[in-house]
Amino acid sequence: MEISEIALPCSAMSPTPEHTPSGIAPTLPSQPSDDGLAVDLVDWFVGHARDLPWRRLPLGSPRDPYRVLVSELMLQQTQVLRVVERFIAFIARFPTVEALAGADEREVLSLWAGLGYYRRARLLLEAARVVVDRFGGRFPEDVDGLASLPGVGRYTAGAIASLAFGESVAAVDANVARVVLRLEGEQLAVADASARSLTWDRAQQLVDVAAQLKIKPALLNEALIELGAVVCRKPGPRCAECPIAAHCKARAQGTQESIPLA
């Protein structure tokens, strides 16, 4: 897919009201190269995104929030290759949130076998029942409503809101936090309160820049997640393959192997 297929404009184009960010003001000063960073990152993602069963083509198209929820809970602390097979089987058996809400817990756990951390499966079942019983089978579309679901934290809420509903909100997992800390050259541990504040603020700022450029927030968020998963890894970042290496302070300082601290 060429990047023109997702209608990326030139960086000089002014934002229009329908693409105005969602009101979350960035707390960091704007970086002069953010337009280029966002375009370079999304351009790379469109050309290099892995073929995963929970992704919908064309990239950036609205996804089923149920499938986003299932995939995100499965991916927590589990390797992607292991999740692929389980996700396909799970969705084949429970294709909708209503189907899962009416399921027997023992069958859900049997389909979860091999993924470990079975509490996630129980939370997924509970969340499906809340969506059906409290929300009439329709997922909340805002972060606060999504975060009220069992097992859904700030990252998962942001992922569903942006990937399924096009909300201009950040979604910061460990991969994104690592990318941002290296971009900013910050010697911090991912779990530090100061790192959480910085990474969420900076990621939101990039989402807002993308919105001003008419780049879908889903593309920006997924691009950051993908970059952290396959290129900006810990250990062994593949800096020579990184589409935003020119923007990275850690690479300029030679500190990319030591960031984050933990």
Summary of the structure (lengths in Angstrom):
residues: 262
radius of gyration: 18.4
end to end distance: 36.4
largest distance: 55.3
contacts: 833
relative contact order: 0.16
helix: 58%
strand: 0%
